[in-house]
Amino acid sequence: MSGQGQVSFRNIVKMHGEFAALKGVNFDIKPGEFFALLGPSGSGKSTTLRILAGLDAPTAGRVLIDDKDVTSTDARDRDIAMVFQSYALYPHMTVAENIAFPLEMARLPKAQIASAVQEAARKVKIDHLLDRKPGQLSGGQQQRCALARAIVRKARLFLLDEPLSNLDAKLRLETRAELKKLQRSLGVTAVYVTHDQEEAMTLADRMAVFMSGEIQQIGTPAEVFARPNSIDIAGFIGNPPMNLVPARYVDGDVIIAGHRLKTTTTTAGKRDVVVGLRPGALRMTEGGLGARVDLIEDLGDTAVLDLDCAGTMIRMRVSDGNIPSEGETISITARPRDIHLFDPTTRMRL
Amino acid sequence: MATTAATSAGIASEAPRSDFGRVLAQRERRFAAALLAPAFLALLATTTFPLLFLVYTSAFRLDLAMPFTNGFVGFENYQVLLSDERFWTSLLVSLVYTGSTVALQVIIGLALALLVMDMKRGQGWFRVIAILPVVLSPAVVGMIWRTFMLAPEFGIVDFLAINAGLGSKNWLGDPTLAMVSVIAIHTWQWTPFAFMVLLASLASLPEDIYEAARLDRASAWQRFRRITLPLLRPAIVMVIIMRTMVALTAFAAIFTVTGGGPGTATEILNLYAYRKSFTELSIGYGAALAVALLIVTIIISGILFALRRAK
């Protein structure tokens, strides 16, 4: 490995004409970290990755890799390997030639290339397909070929642009686990772009959540899940995402549909707030908030209930066998520390 | 008894159905043949018949200047042809003309296509302007070049040559310059065709593999050599095949510019056959020359098509 793979973005701005794709992005990635860029489409995460790769130039700001300013360095001099969403395999070359290409460009001796190709192909389990052309491979095999081409060079940075999005659901889960193992065994810094919060949650050591051209939160998946910074992140992370209910805050309590709930958050006096409640943090209890069960989605080991609390829709996850029936009225509550409060105007956490 | 009846009824009900199908298929075939017939007959009359008549004529001595010597001679015309130095010279001229014009068209066309691909603006205009020479008649192109471009003193090319300090040249009078001129004219007219085909092919190549190649540390030249060229190969081979066939049988532009001269400097095989047939009025020998050109064209296209299929 030719470097540590430490990355810093300093106030990166990217304009497309009048439109600001990135509005001043800052983050640091530690060597060996699996870092996810998570966000809905159009939030700027792919633009960030392309700027890091050197495929696009930022309008302003600086990119540092291993403490060296590479903002104006061409992609081919950055020592970065990337897996594209479309895989971007060379259609006229066999799998072996595809994997060998980056090594040939580095002018390695032939024998060394051959053994490196074998090793990379074995790591992603396509060593039996080396003579095929990309057109003769399934989607999953193409994806592995793209992975092998990226890992064969042992670059200091490993970028992945939604690498699993073109795979079917079962294969995606399998590959996800393999990807994590692969990154750990290589010890390389990986930057992973995805719009799938589940992928980011399961793969990443840390993640940056993008919303309309800005990073709204950086942290471990657990941190982001436990303490979302804003209403937008709260509504994006988790499956199903957090319930966001308009409510009134009065001296340490929130009032939802006429019912008082204790919170641990303290803020001044009386005000309007948005209350965030994780579906899994809601409990059925006596004397809580009354709710009618509108719909039950049974997922086998758990069930998601759509509840109607005096006109407000709340979703709740139930995991024990005690599932109410549709049309039944139940009473729910949440522990004070599971109640998140957000400012309805700034949309930020209180 | 009942079973037999049932069986025979079964057969009876099946037989007419397959008969009906056969009749339908036959009727459809007949209708298809009827639709095809006019075009087929027209093709026979306009291409196959003249071709066969040409081959037939080549077996005769048919000399309008000396009609008393006319008659069937078998392969004599071909024997004469093989020892005819002018035939070999014109064949060589044809090959040089074809090889150099096709090579220039592909190289310049590809270079232009690569340049235009990177143009942010004005690509549409460039395409429209580029197509203009192609839509002109080769005879008109020949006239334009002879009068506007290559005329001594007044022609644009000669004017530029004088201003560049090369002095006025006899562009169409000097054997070497005349050859260069007719090659330049053909290249000028037909490069846009190669350019358009290659540009379309270039535009269809995916952007992302070039980005992947950049990250794989391929230089611009390596990207061209290892990715663009192999992916454009089918289009390039197609252009070569199409342009070779046309260049081998080119006629009008050279005929109007030099008429094959000076002497036989630009006399391609086609022009030699024409001169033999319609200037010297030796129709039989002219036909043999035309058949020879046909054979050469078939052999060369055969080789090119074989190359296309090969990896």
Interface residues (C-beta under 8 A of the other chain):
Chain A: A53 G54 L55 D74 A75 R76 D77 R78 I80 A81 M82 F84 S86 A88 L89 Y90 P91 H92 F101 P102 M105 A106 R149 R153
Chain B: P206 D208 I209 E211 A212 A213 R214 L215 D216 R217 A218 S219 Q222 R226 I227 P230 L231
